[in-house]
Amino acid sequence: MFADERKAQIATYVQTHKSATVSMLAQMLATSESTIRRDLQELEEHGQLRRTHGGAIAVEVASFEPTWQEKHVRHAEEKARIARCAVKRIAPGQTVLLDGGTTTYQIAKQLSVDGVTVITNSVDIASELTAKAGVHLVVLGGEFRNTTGALVGPFTEQMLSGVHVDIAFLGANGVDPTGITTPNTLEAATKRAMVACAQTVCVVADRSKFGQVSFVRICEWKDVDVLYSDAPLDDPELAGALQRNDVIYAYDAQDGE
């Protein structure tokens, strides 16, 4: 088989099936994994797919970004369980940063500790916390993104550069063995600024995000302290990456899982 023919088959397969692994493509096309990796690199350079850890995904999968309202109703029970576990880390007197997201929104809803300062770039989280008398609320300014209900961009990053927080809780669209990702460049830059100003960085993500890779890298696992999710971890590659970077994996075991 000629190289161009092989690459065409790879591109067609990924476009049709939305994702593929290197090992599966190598077996399907009777070639080496190193050859497949070179093909994937060339196809990515031509904008035909996006490479991921161990494979590739279709371009539209990498760039797709659901709205806040769409995400709010997805996996709602799992997000509530994640928040129930994560909120236990918050203690009186701490300064907490809540990223704009539907799981972090659940943390805001369940927050019952008095004497806490909460900084957020989320309009929805800010609205939720105005009713909590024991919370000192600080809202970050910036460019409003209607898709996520978050304030992002250079103004937001500038404000974050002047603060230090005890804990930052971040959401992500993709969680894979190399780190966490999001579809939007402005969101990613703002999240990186949040990581930089936090003593402890906690990622909150339900299992539907595992194995997903979005357009822009937020950070690697070396920058994260805790990953909160909704059930035991059954992904060996992700578990290995967390262990190598001393990231704690935590979930709510109240339901007997």
N, C-alpha and C positions, 0 to 999 in steps of 0.2 A: 504493500500500500504506500502511495506517495504521501509526503508530509502534508501537502495542502489538502489532500483528500481526508487524511486523518484529523486534521484540525477542523475541517468542515463538519465532520461527523461529531466531534466533541462539542462544537458550538451549537449544533442542532440538538444534540441530546440535552445539554444544559438548558437551552431555551425551552425545550418541551417539558422537561422534568423539573425545572427550576433549580436543581442542584445535582452535584455528582461528586464522588470521592476519587482521589487519585488512584487508589488501589482498584476500584471498580472499573474505571476507564482503562487502566492498563490491562486488566483481565479481558475486558470486552474487545479491545483493539489489538490484543496479543502483542503488546510492546512493554517496555520497561517503565517503571514509575518515574525515573529521571527524565525520560522522553516526554511523558505526559506533563510533568511539571514545566518543562521548557515550552511545550505547546500552550499550556495555560497562561504562561507569562506573556507569550506573543499575542494570544487572543485578548488578554486583558489590555495590553498596550494598544490594541486596535478597537477597544471599547466594546468587545463582543460578550464579555462576562466579567465577573469579579472573583478574583482568587480569595480563598479562605484558608484557614488552617486545615490542611489535609484534603483540599478539593476546590470547588468553585460553585458559585451561585449565579443565577441570572441577574442582569443589571437592574431590572425593575424590582426584584426582590430586595436588593441592597439599598435602593433609594426610596422604597415605599415608606410612607410615614402616616399612620392612622391619626385621626384627630383625638383630642382629649376626650371628647364625648364618646367616641367609639371605644377607646381604651378603657374608659371608666366602667363600662358594662361587661367587659371581657374579664373572665377569671376573677370576678369580684370577691368571691369567697376566699380564694387563695391569697389575694392581696390583703384582705382583712386579717388572715392568719399570719402573714408576714409582718404586718404592722404590730400585731399583738406581741410578737416575739421581739421586734426591734425596739419598741417603745420602752421595754424594760431596761434598756441601756441608758436611758435619760434620767439624770439625777437633778435635784434642786440646785440652783445656782449655776448650772451649765449654760453655755451658749451653743445653740444647735442650729445647723443650717439644713433647711429642707429644700431640695431641688424641686423644680416644677414637674410633677408627674402624678399618676393616679395611685401608685402605691405609697408615695410620700404623702399624698393627700389623706390616705387612710391613717398614717401615723399622726397627722395633725388632728384628725377626728378622735383618735383614741388617747391623745395626750391628756393626762390628768395631773401631772406634776406641777405644783406651783413654784414660783420663783425661777422660772426658766426664760431665757431670752431666745427667741426664735427669729432667725433671719431667713427670708425666703424671696425667691424671684417669681413666685406663683400667685396670680390674682385669686385663684380659687382657694388656695391654702390660706392666704391672708384673710379672705372673707370668713373662712371657717374659724380662724383663731381670734377674730375680733370679739367673739362672744366669751372667750376664756379669760376671766379677770386675772388669773394668776400668771398669765403669759405676757412678757414684754415683747411686743412685735416690732420688727424692723423689716420694711419692705424695700427691696432693691429696685432701682430705676433701670431704664434701658428701653430697648426696642421691643414692643409687644408683638408676639407671634400668636395669631389667632388659632393656629393649628394645635398648639400645646398649652395656650393660656399662660405662657411664661415670658418674662422680660429677660432679654439676652443682648449680647453685643458689647462693644467697647465701653460704654458707660457702665454697664453691669460689671464688667471685668475690672474697671478702675475702682469701683466701690469695694469689690471683693479683695483687691490688693491691699486695702487699708484696714482689714479686719483679721482677727484670729478667732477661730471657733473650736470648741472642744470636740464636737462630732459633726460630720457632714453625712447626710443620707442622700444618695444619688440613685436615680433610676437609669435604665438603659434599654434600648431596643434589641440589642444583641449581646449575648454572653457566650464567649467561646474560650478555648484554652489560652489564647493570647491576650485576652482582656475584654473590655466592654466597648460597645460602639453605638452610634446614633446616626440617623439619616442626614442631619442638618449640620453644616459647618459652624454656624453661629452658636447653636446649642452645645456642640462639642467644645468649642473654645470657652464658653461660660462654665461648663462642667469642669474643665481643666483648672480654671481659676478657683473653683470651689475646692477641688482636691488640694491645690497649693496652699490654701489658707486654713486647712483643717488638721488638727492633731490626730484625729481618728477618722478614717474614711470607711463608710459602710455603703455597700451596694445592695439595693433591694430589688429583687427580680423574681418573678414566678418562673416555673420550669418551662413555660412555653417560649421563653427567651433563650433557653439553652440551645447551643448549636446554631444560633442565628448570628449573622454578621451583617451589620448595616454599613453605610457608606463611609463614615468617618470614625476613626479611632479616638476614644476619649482618653483612656489610660490603660496601662498594663497592670497585671496583678501585683507587681512589686509596689504599686502605689496604693493598694487597697489593704485594709485590715480585716474586714468582715464581709462575707457575702451572706445575706439573709434570703432564704427562699421558703417554699411551702411544703417540702417533703424531703426525705433522705436523698442524698446525692447518688445517682446510679450511672454517672458518666465517668469512666475511668480516666480519660484524658483530662477532663476538667478537674477531677479530683487530684490528679498528679500535679497539675499546674498550681492549684491552690496550695498543696502541700509544699512544693518547692519554694513558694513565695511566702510561706508562713501566714496564709490567709485562713482565718477561722470560717468554717461553714456552719451556719446556724439555721434552725427551722423550729416551728412550733410543734411540739410532740403531744399536745393536749388531746388530739383526736386519735391517739394510739398508733400513729404511723411509726 
